[in-house]
Amino acid sequence: MTDAGDRTDAPSPRKRADARRNEQKLLDAAAEAFVASGVDVPVREVANRAGVGVGTIYRHFPTRADLVVAVYRHQVEACAEAGPALLASSATPHAALAAWIDLFVDFLVTKHGLADALRSDATGFETLHAYFLDRLVPVCGALLDAAVAAGEIRPGTAPLELMRGIGNLCIGASDDARYDPRRMVALVVAGLRSA
């Protein structure tokens, strides 16, 4: 038999798990909306995608900047966690690298407009950029090292160099429908292959 203290403690972890799931659902919906329409997408569109009311979004994220930062961190974590998973599940390290770079491009498109959304908080933006580098450069490095070790790509490509080049290829993608950064990024990834 349990005492009253045990009964009041039992629902709490479930609520926390539910709250985490709801927040993840909101972040996923916001990321999709940002990819489709940029960070200035109306909050009601994010709410519709998530299947919640606008008030729910504001309870979790009181300002647009809070939502943008949360999506940014969520996407960084998803990209960081995907690297080892892709390396373990892909046919080759090069295939894992290519799949990870596709996710990285998605992330870059999602973060388009972040600087404008955080314009008034330069320190916050710098902190997020450092977080981005700390989490993703080692993942890219591990994927490159695995592909080099397998003899699939030439050695000598620094992870930050590759990520920055990919980032530069993604600039302006939303401004011109004739430009597809994925095609250019695919050429870069193919160009890494050993001769």
N, C-alpha and C positions, 0 to 999 in steps of 0.2 A: 504494500500500500504506500502511496506517496503522500507527502504532506502538502499543505497549501503553497508553501514556498516553491516546491518542485513544479506544481501546476502553473504558477505564474511565470516561471522561467522558461517553460517548454515552448510556448508560442513565439517567443522573442527571436530565436535563430531563424525560424521560418519566415517571419516578417522581414528580417534582414536579407534573407536569400531572395524573397519576393521583390523587395525594394531594389536589390542589385540587378535582378532580371529585368525589372521595369526600366531601370536606368540604362542598362545595356540596350534594351529595345529602343529607347529614345535616342541613344547615341547612334545606333545603326540607322535609324530613320533619318536623323539629322545628317549623317554622312552621305546617305543616298540623295537627300535633297540638295546638299551642298554640291555634290558632283553634278547633279542635273541642272541646278539653277544658280550656283554660287552661294557664298555665305550671307548674302542679303535676301535670301529666300524668306518669304513671310513665315512667321512662327506657326501660323495656322496650317500651312502646308506640311510642316514638320509634324505637327500634332495629328493631322489626317493620316500621314504615312505611318505614324506610330500607333494609330487607333486610340488616341487619348485626347483629352480636352487641353486647350491652350493653358489653362490654369495649372495643369499637371506639369507642363514644361517649366512654367515660371516657378513652381515650387522647388523643382530640382535645380534650375538654372535661372536665377533672378534677372540676369541681363543676357543680351545676345553674346557679348564677349565671354561670359561664363560658359555658354553653350559651345561657342567656337573653340575655346581652350579645351573643354572636356572632350569634344570630338577629336581634336588634334591629338590629345594624349591617348585616347581610345584607339585611334588609328595607328599611332606609333607602336603601342603595345601589341596590336594585332599583327602588324608588320614584323615586329621583333620576334614574336612567338611563332610566326609562320616559317621563318628561316630554318630552324632545326627540324620542324615537322616536314617541310618540303624535302630537305636533305635525306631524311629517313624514308620518305615514301616515294620519291621520284626514281625513275629508271636510271638516271645518271646525275652526277653533281651539276653538269652544265644545264640539264633540264630543270633541276631545282633552282639554279641561279636565274634562269630565264623566267620561271614562274614567279620567283620572288621579285624580280625586277618589274613584272607586270603589276604585282601588288603595290610595289613602291610607286609606280606611275599613278595608280589609283589614288594613293595617299597624296601625291603631289597635286593632283587635280583637286582633291578634297580641300587641301589647305590653301588653294588659290583664294586670295582676298583676305587671308589671315592678318597680314600686316595692316591693312586698312581697318579691320575690325578692332585691332589692338593699338591703333595709332597713338592713343593717349598714354599707353603704358609700355614705353621702350624697354624698361627693365624686365617686365613680364615677358615681352617678346624674346629678349636675349636669353632669359631663363629657359623658355620653351625650345629655342634653337639649340642650346647646350644639351638639354634633355634628349632631343631628337638625335644629335650626334652621338651622345653617350650610349643610347640604346641601339641605333641602327648601323653605325659604322662597324662595330664588331661582328654583327650578323652578316653583313655584306662581306667582310673579311673572311669569315669562316666559310662562306659559300665559295668565294674565289679560291681560297686555299684548297678546299676539297676538289674543285675542278682542276686546279694546277696539279695536285697530287695524283689525280686520275689521268693526267696527260691530255685533258680535253681542251685546256686553254693555255696560252703562253703565260709564263710568270711575269711579274713586274707591274701589274695593274694595281694601284693602290685603291682601297675601297672608297675613300673619300673622293678621290679623283673620278672614279666611275659614277658615284652618286651625284657628284656636282655636275658632271657632263650630262647625265640623264635629266637632272633638274633643269639645266639650261635648254635642253631639247623640248621640255614641257612648257617653257615660258610662252605665253601668248596663244596656247592651244584653244582656249575658250573664245578668243577674239576672231578667229578665222576658221570657218567650217572646212575650208579646203586643206587645212594643215592637220595631219594626223601624227602626233608625236610617237604613237606606238610603232608606226612603220619605221621611223628613224631610230627609235630605241632598239627595235628588233635587228636593224642593221648593225648597230654597235655591239649587241650581244653576239651576233653571228661573227663579227669581226674579231672577237676575243679568242675564237677557236685556234688551236694549234694548226700550223700548216701541214 
